[in-house]
Amino acid sequence: MKQIDLGYVSELYREFAGELAAVGKQQRAYAEAMGSRMTPQLDDLEAEITYLLLRATRPAVVMELGTFHGWSTSWILSALRDNGEGQLHSFDIIDNVRRNVPDELAEGRWTFVQGDVKDTVDQVPADTAYLFVDAAHNSRFARWYLRDLFPRVPAGIPVSVHDVYHFRATLPLHEGRVVVRWLDAHRTPFFTPSRAKARATYDKLNALRDELGLAPVRGAGDNPMIFFRMPPAD
């Protein structure tokens, strides 16, 4: 089980460069076609790293918490399509994503669960093999999912949490501070391509993208997501 770090992510960029270029082209066209119905939330590095980890780990089941307009959903489904296997279970209160995700990506590999995840958490698959979190960003919700969601999925699986490092430090009363402290308490390292938190990593990955000839998808951005492997339950 490889640690998620700059070396590993760089290896994946090189291994899947061709497929990543094709998906980037697809996603640019998708965003353009959607127009005002789509507000992409993930920046290029964090979207691509999500895709790369999904390609490398080939999860049979993915859980996505928070869909908004479907930008992250389409990246995840593209990775499962390119793997030739895998199911995505997405959870959100609003259902904009149902109208936005292309049928060719969704058919046969996507389940959407609408409602407050606190009420639908029993529908989270026990065999989830990748967990993607991009929902409410307050500390109360973070404490809830650390306590009630994380123990439901296996230890060791890749996890990504969005909107943690828009700044060099996490913010008071914000989800990111709670999650980072929890990871520290569990002695679990995380990786981030955040421009504010890890500028050297951000610059190296963008230089690698240029070397590989990968065109911008939505633009460089802040890339505040963190990636880690789920620690064992308490």
Short mmCIF file of the C-alpha atoms (twelve columns), coordinates in Angstrom:
data_MODEL
# 
_entry.id   MODEL 
# 
loop_
_atom_site.group_PDB 
_atom_site.id 
_atom_site.type_symbol 
_atom_site.label_atom_id 
_atom_site.label_alt_id 
_atom_site.label_comp_id 
_atom_site.label_asym_id 
_atom_site.label_seq_id 
_atom_site.Cartn_x 
_atom_site.Cartn_y 
_atom_site.Cartn_z 
_atom_site.pdbx_PDB_model_num 
ATOM 1   C CA . MET A 1   0.000   0.000  0.000   1 
ATOM 2   C CA . LYS A 2   1.770   3.133  -1.215  1 
ATOM 3   C CA . GLN A 3   1.721   6.342  0.774   1 
ATOM 4   C CA . ILE A 4   0.048   9.220  -1.043  1 
ATOM 5   C CA . ASP A 5   2.868   11.720 -1.528  1 
ATOM 6   C CA . LEU A 6   4.501   13.803 -4.246  1 
ATOM 7   C CA . GLY A 7   6.598   10.923 -5.536  1 
ATOM 8   C CA . TYR A 8   3.647   8.583  -5.909  1 
ATOM 9   C CA . VAL A 9   1.403   11.227 -7.465  1 
ATOM 10  C CA . SER A 10  4.157   12.162 -9.946  1 
ATOM 11  C CA . GLU A 11  4.505   8.496  -10.927 1 
ATOM 12  C CA . LEU A 12  0.781   8.339  -11.610 1 
ATOM 13  C CA . TYR A 13  0.868   11.479 -13.745 1 
ATOM 14  C CA . ARG A 14  3.496   9.864  -15.954 1 
ATOM 15  C CA . GLU A 15  1.764   6.477  -16.053 1 
ATOM 16  C CA . PHE A 16  -1.660  7.824  -17.025 1 
ATOM 17  C CA . ALA A 17  -0.657  10.957 -18.950 1 
ATOM 18  C CA . GLY A 18  -2.406  9.917  -22.167 1 
ATOM 19  C CA . GLU A 19  -5.667  8.972  -20.476 1 
ATOM 20  C CA . LEU A 20  -5.524  12.116 -18.359 1 
ATOM 21  C CA . ALA A 21  -5.160  14.295 -21.450 1 
ATOM 22  C CA . ALA A 22  -8.232  12.644 -22.976 1 
ATOM 23  C CA . VAL A 23  -10.307 13.130 -19.824 1 
ATOM 24  C CA . GLY A 24  -9.174  16.749 -19.562 1 
ATOM 25  C CA . LYS A 25  -10.388 17.367 -23.104 1 
ATOM 26  C CA . GLN A 26  -13.683 15.670 -22.260 1 
ATOM 27  C CA . GLN A 27  -14.128 17.757 -19.108 1 
ATOM 28  C CA . ARG A 28  -13.391 21.035 -20.876 1 
ATOM 29  C CA . ALA A 29  -16.065 20.232 -23.438 1 
ATOM 30  C CA . TYR A 30  -18.448 19.153 -20.687 1 
ATOM 31  C CA . ALA A 31  -18.039 22.392 -18.734 1 
ATOM 32  C CA . GLU A 32  -18.469 24.456 -21.886 1 
ATOM 33  C CA . ALA A 33  -21.617 22.576 -22.882 1 
ATOM 34  C CA . MET A 34  -23.112 22.947 -19.403 1 
ATOM 35  C CA . GLY A 35  -22.607 26.713 -19.310 1 
ATOM 36  C CA . SER A 36  -24.305 28.347 -16.335 1 
ATOM 37  C CA . ARG A 37  -25.674 24.999 -15.106 1 
ATOM 38  C CA . MET A 38  -22.173 23.951 -14.053 1 
ATOM 39  C CA . THR A 39  -19.914 25.636 -11.500 1 
ATOM 40  C CA . PRO A 40  -16.794 23.455 -11.324 1 
ATOM 41  C CA . GLN A 41  -15.608 23.128 -7.729  1 
ATOM 42  C CA . LEU A 42  -12.392 21.147 -8.101  1 
ATOM 43  C CA . ASP A 43  -9.305  22.832 -9.531  1 
ATOM 44  C CA . ASP A 44  -7.137  21.000 -12.047 1 
ATOM 45  C CA . LEU A 45  -4.548  19.359 -9.795  1 
ATOM 46  C CA . GLU A 46  -7.015  18.072 -7.206  1 
ATOM 47  C CA . ALA A 47  -9.418  16.805 -9.888  1 
ATOM 48  C CA . GLU A 48  -6.614  15.068 -11.757 1 
ATOM 49  C CA . ILE A 49  -5.124  13.544 -8.602  1 
ATOM 50  C CA . THR A 50  -8.554  12.187 -7.692  1 
ATOM 51  C CA . TYR A 51  -8.788  10.623 -11.159 1 
ATOM 52  C CA . LEU A 52  -5.257  9.210  -10.913 1 
ATOM 53  C CA . LEU A 53  -5.773  7.631  -7.494  1 
ATOM 54  C CA . LEU A 54  -8.992  6.040  -8.710  1 
ATOM 55  C CA . ARG A 55  -7.225  4.664  -11.781 1 
ATOM 56  C CA . ALA A 56  -4.337  3.300  -9.716  1 
ATOM 57  C CA . THR A 57  -6.347  1.771  -6.865  1 
ATOM 58  C CA . ARG A 58  -9.245  0.496  -9.016  1 
ATOM 59  C CA . PRO A 59  -11.896 0.646  -6.249  1 
ATOM 60  C CA . ALA A 60  -14.956 -1.529 -6.668  1 
ATOM 61  C CA . VAL A 61  -17.025 0.986  -4.675  1 
ATOM 62  C CA . VAL A 62  -16.590 4.753  -4.258  1 
ATOM 63  C CA . MET A 63  -18.555 7.020  -1.928  1 
ATOM 64  C CA . GLU A 64  -18.906 10.704 -2.791  1 
ATOM 65  C CA . LEU A 65  -20.241 13.004 -0.091  1 
ATOM 66  C CA . GLY A 66  -21.330 16.256 -1.757  1 
ATOM 67  C CA . THR A 67  -22.026 16.593 -5.472  1 
ATOM 68  C CA . PHE A 68  -23.290 20.157 -6.071  1 
ATOM 69  C CA . HIS A 69  -23.467 20.473 -9.900  1 
ATOM 70  C CA . GLY A 70  -21.651 17.239 -10.687 1 
ATOM 71  C CA . TRP A 71  -18.106 18.304 -11.596 1 
ATOM 72  C CA . SER A 72  -16.425 15.946 -9.147  1 
ATOM 73  C CA . THR A 73  -19.016 13.264 -9.931  1 
ATOM 74  C CA . SER A 74  -18.097 13.352 -13.616 1 
ATOM 75  C CA . TRP A 75  -14.372 13.052 -12.837 1 
ATOM 76  C CA . ILE A 76  -14.979 10.063 -10.567 1 
ATOM 77  C CA . LEU A 77  -17.280 8.345  -13.056 1 
ATOM 78  C CA . SER A 78  -14.751 8.935  -15.839 1 
ATOM 79  C CA . ALA A 79  -12.111 7.104  -13.808 1 
ATOM 80  C CA . LEU A 80  -14.463 4.172  -13.172 1 
ATOM 81  C CA . ARG A 81  -15.350 4.068  -16.871 1 
ATOM 82  C CA . ASP A 82  -11.687 4.021  -17.817 1 
ATOM 83  C CA . ASN A 83  -11.024 1.288  -15.254 1 
ATOM 84  C CA . GLY A 84  -13.801 -0.781 -16.810 1 
ATOM 85  C CA . GLU A 85  -15.293 -1.454 -13.367 1 
ATOM 86  C CA . GLY A 86  -16.516 0.187  -10.178 1 
ATOM 87  C CA . GLN A 87  -19.664 1.723  -8.707  1 
ATOM 88  C CA . LEU A 88  -20.127 5.261  -7.371  1 
ATOM 89  C CA . HIS A 89  -22.580 6.054  -4.564  1 
ATOM 90  C CA . SER A 90  -23.137 9.831  -4.283  1 
ATOM 91  C CA . PHE A 91  -24.879 11.550 -1.368  1 
ATOM 92  C CA . ASP A 92  -26.258 15.098 -1.287  1 
ATOM 93  C CA . ILE A 93  -29.229 17.109 -0.096  1 
ATOM 94  C CA . ILE A 94  -29.765 18.766 -3.496  1 
ATOM 95  C CA . ASP A 95  -30.134 16.830 -6.740  1 
ATOM 96  C CA . ASN A 96  -28.725 19.217 -9.400  1 
ATOM 97  C CA . VAL A 97  -26.285 16.471 -10.245 1 
ATOM 98  C CA . ARG A 98  -29.053 14.220 -11.584 1 
ATOM 99  C CA . ARG A 99  -29.715 16.644 -14.427 1 
ATOM 100 C CA . ASN A 100 -26.061 17.336 -15.147 1 
ATOM 101 C CA . VAL A 101 -24.172 14.046 -15.219 1 
ATOM 102 C CA . PRO A 102 -24.026 12.598 -18.753 1 
ATOM 103 C CA . ASP A 103 -25.983 9.386  -19.200 1 
ATOM 104 C CA . GLU A 104 -23.019 7.651  -20.783 1 
ATOM 105 C CA . LEU A 105 -21.031 8.155  -17.587 1 
ATOM 106 C CA . ALA A 106 -23.839 7.380  -15.146 1 
ATOM 107 C CA . GLU A 107 -25.500 4.343  -16.692 1 
ATOM 108 C CA . GLY A 108 -24.712 1.125  -14.894 1 
ATOM 109 C CA . ARG A 109 -22.177 2.625  -12.475 1 
ATOM 110 C CA . TRP A 110 -23.912 5.372  -10.448 1 
ATOM 111 C CA . THR A 111 -26.324 5.504  -7.508  1 
ATOM 112 C CA . PHE A 112 -27.479 8.871  -6.157  1 
ATOM 113 C CA . VAL A 113 -28.873 9.090  -2.618  1 
ATOM 114 C CA . GLN A 114 -30.739 12.326 -1.891  1 
ATOM 115 C CA . GLY A 115 -31.182 13.664 1.624   1 
ATOM 116 C CA . ASP A 116 -29.234 14.645 4.694   1 
ATOM 117 C CA . VAL A 117 -26.418 12.100 4.962   1 
ATOM 118 C CA . LYS A 118 -26.986 11.980 8.719   1 
ATOM 119 C CA . ASP A 119 -30.311 10.327 7.880   1 
ATOM 120 C CA . THR A 120 -29.016 8.165  5.014   1 
ATOM 121 C CA . VAL A 121 -25.667 7.073  6.445   1 
ATOM 122 C CA . ASP A 122 -26.899 3.486  6.726   1 
ATOM 123 C CA . GLN A 123 -26.855 3.408  2.907   1 
ATOM 124 C CA . VAL A 124 -23.083 3.973  2.802   1 
ATOM 125 C CA . PRO A 125 -21.578 0.764  1.389   1 
ATOM 126 C CA . ALA A 126 -19.485 -1.091 3.971   1 
ATOM 127 C CA . ASP A 127 -17.066 -2.077 1.206   1 
ATOM 128 C CA . THR A 128 -16.349 1.522  0.144   1 
ATOM 129 C CA . ALA A 129 -12.811 1.552  -1.243  1 
ATOM 130 C CA . TYR A 130 -12.423 5.305  -1.912  1 
ATOM 131 C CA . LEU A 131 -14.059 8.106  0.066   1 
ATOM 132 C CA . PHE A 132 -14.491 11.595 -1.409  1 
ATOM 133 C CA . VAL A 133 -15.732 14.370 0.916   1 
ATOM 134 C CA . ASP A 134 -16.869 17.797 -0.310  1 
ATOM 135 C CA . ALA A 135 -19.985 18.826 1.585   1 
ATOM 136 C CA . ALA A 136 -20.682 21.268 4.438   1 
ATOM 137 C CA . HIS A 137 -17.409 22.841 5.543   1 
ATOM 138 C CA . ASN A 138 -18.147 23.718 9.149   1 
ATOM 139 C CA . SER A 139 -16.536 22.144 12.190  1 
ATOM 140 C CA . ARG A 140 -19.784 20.608 13.496  1 
ATOM 141 C CA . PHE A 141 -20.312 18.599 10.320  1 
ATOM 142 C CA . ALA A 142 -16.662 17.534 10.296  1 
ATOM 143 C CA . ARG A 143 -16.965 16.208 13.833  1 
ATOM 144 C CA . TRP A 144 -20.080 14.295 12.765  1 
ATOM 145 C CA . TYR A 145 -18.486 12.541 9.823   1 
ATOM 146 C CA . LEU A 146 -15.278 11.773 11.686  1 
ATOM 147 C CA . ARG A 147 -17.372 10.104 14.378  1 
ATOM 148 C CA . ASP A 148 -20.222 8.554  12.383  1 
ATOM 149 C CA . LEU A 149 -19.052 8.084  8.785   1 
ATOM 150 C CA . PHE A 150 -15.334 7.353  8.841   1 
ATOM 151 C CA . PRO A 151 -15.621 4.257  11.085  1 
ATOM 152 C CA . ARG A 152 -18.027 2.731  8.535   1 
ATOM 153 C CA . VAL A 153 -15.378 2.416  5.818   1 
ATOM 154 C CA . PRO A 154 -12.262 0.219  5.799   1 
ATOM 155 C CA . ALA A 155 -8.899  1.363  7.105   1 
ATOM 156 C CA . GLY A 156 -6.242  2.030  4.498   1 
ATOM 157 C CA . ILE A 157 -8.514  3.279  1.724   1 
ATOM 158 C CA . PRO A 158 -7.719  6.594  -0.019  1 
ATOM 159 C CA . VAL A 159 -9.709  9.569  1.271   1 
ATOM 160 C CA . SER A 160 -9.902  13.098 -0.098  1 
ATOM 161 C CA . VAL A 161 -11.377 16.108 1.697   1 
ATOM 162 C CA . HIS A 162 -11.927 19.358 -0.190  1 
ATOM 163 C CA . ASP A 163 -11.574 23.022 0.861   1 
ATOM 164 C CA . VAL A 164 -9.049  22.456 3.642   1 
ATOM 165 C CA . TYR A 165 -6.153  24.720 2.597   1 
ATOM 166 C CA . HIS A 166 -7.286  27.837 0.756   1 
ATOM 167 C CA . PHE A 167 -4.811  29.542 3.085   1 
ATOM 168 C CA . ARG A 168 -1.533  28.440 4.613   1 
ATOM 169 C CA . ALA A 169 -3.277  27.545 7.870   1 
ATOM 170 C CA . THR A 170 -6.714  26.071 8.471   1 
ATOM 171 C CA . LEU A 171 -9.411  28.462 9.648   1 
ATOM 172 C CA . PRO A 172 -11.130 28.554 13.067  1 
ATOM 173 C CA . LEU A 173 -14.566 26.889 13.170  1 
ATOM 174 C CA . HIS A 174 -13.840 25.271 9.805   1 
ATOM 175 C CA . GLU A 175 -13.980 21.631 8.788   1 
ATOM 176 C CA . GLY A 176 -10.319 21.672 7.765   1 
ATOM 177 C CA . ARG A 177 -9.019  22.462 11.238  1 
ATOM 178 C CA . VAL A 178 -11.021 19.608 12.756  1 
ATOM 179 C CA . VAL A 179 -9.883  17.099 10.138  1 
ATOM 180 C CA . VAL A 180 -6.205  18.072 10.274  1 
ATOM 181 C CA . ARG A 181 -6.176  17.827 14.071  1 
ATOM 182 C CA . TRP A 182 -7.885  14.439 13.843  1 
ATOM 183 C CA . LEU A 183 -5.260  13.212 11.389  1 
ATOM 184 C CA . ASP A 184 -2.501  14.469 13.650  1 
ATOM 185 C CA . ALA A 185 -4.046  12.660 16.621  1 
ATOM 186 C CA . HIS A 186 -4.096  9.472  14.531  1 
ATOM 187 C CA . ARG A 187 -0.503  10.024 13.337  1 
ATOM 188 C CA . THR A 188 -1.745  9.978  9.754   1 
ATOM 189 C CA . PRO A 189 0.104   12.048 7.129   1 
ATOM 190 C CA . PHE A 190 -1.756  13.832 4.361   1 
ATOM 191 C CA . PHE A 191 -0.802  15.124 0.935   1 
ATOM 192 C CA . THR A 192 -2.001  18.400 -0.567  1 
ATOM 193 C CA . PRO A 193 -1.309  20.248 -3.836  1 
ATOM 194 C CA . SER A 194 -2.546  23.478 -2.211  1 
ATOM 195 C CA . ARG A 195 -0.951  26.608 -3.627  1 
ATOM 196 C CA . ALA A 196 -1.160  28.287 -0.218  1 
ATOM 197 C CA . LYS A 197 -0.046  25.383 1.979   1 
ATOM 198 C CA . ALA A 198 2.428   23.525 -0.240  1 
ATOM 199 C CA . ARG A 199 3.684   25.941 -2.886  1 
ATOM 200 C CA . ALA A 200 6.729   23.832 -3.806  1 
ATOM 201 C CA . THR A 201 4.518   20.794 -4.439  1 
ATOM 202 C CA . TYR A 202 2.042   22.911 -6.392  1 
ATOM 203 C CA . ASP A 203 4.831   24.305 -8.585  1 
ATOM 204 C CA . LYS A 204 6.414   20.875 -9.180  1 
ATOM 205 C CA . LEU A 205 3.129   19.319 -10.250 1 
ATOM 206 C CA . ASN A 206 2.290   22.186 -12.585 1 
ATOM 207 C CA . ALA A 207 5.780   21.918 -14.098 1 
ATOM 208 C CA . LEU A 208 5.183   18.186 -14.569 1 
ATOM 209 C CA . ARG A 209 1.851   18.902 -16.253 1 
ATOM 210 C CA . ASP A 210 3.634   21.263 -18.643 1 
ATOM 211 C CA . GLU A 211 6.301   18.657 -19.338 1 
ATOM 212 C CA . LEU A 212 3.619   16.070 -20.128 1 
ATOM 213 C CA . GLY A 213 1.755   18.495 -22.371 1 
ATOM 214 C CA . LEU A 214 -1.428  18.544 -20.287 1 
ATOM 215 C CA . ALA A 215 -3.597  21.524 -21.150 1 
ATOM 216 C CA . PRO A 216 -5.496  23.452 -18.456 1 
ATOM 217 C CA . VAL A 217 -9.002  22.164 -17.780 1 
ATOM 218 C CA . ARG A 218 -10.535 24.953 -15.700 1 
ATOM 219 C CA . GLY A 219 -7.297  26.670 -14.625 1 
ATOM 220 C CA . ALA A 220 -4.608  26.437 -11.962 1 
ATOM 221 C CA . GLY A 221 -6.634  27.517 -8.899  1 
ATOM 222 C CA . ASP A 222 -6.027  27.049 -5.166  1 
ATOM 223 C CA . ASN A 223 -6.254  23.219 -5.048  1 
ATOM 224 C CA . PRO A 224 -7.116  23.121 -1.316  1 
ATOM 225 C CA . MET A 225 -7.885  19.378 -1.152  1 
ATOM 226 C CA . ILE A 226 -6.025  16.958 1.110   1 
ATOM 227 C CA . PHE A 227 -5.486  13.253 0.402   1 
ATOM 228 C CA . PHE A 228 -4.667  10.533 2.923   1 
ATOM 229 C CA . ARG A 229 -5.260  6.899  3.777   1 
ATOM 230 C CA . MET A 230 -7.932  6.113  6.325   1 
ATOM 231 C CA . PRO A 231 -6.364  5.272  9.693   1 
ATOM 232 C CA . PRO A 232 -7.628  2.312  11.722  1 
ATOM 233 C CA . ALA A 233 -10.765 2.941  13.754  1 
ATOM 234 C CA . ASP A 234 -10.317 3.868  17.404  1 
# 
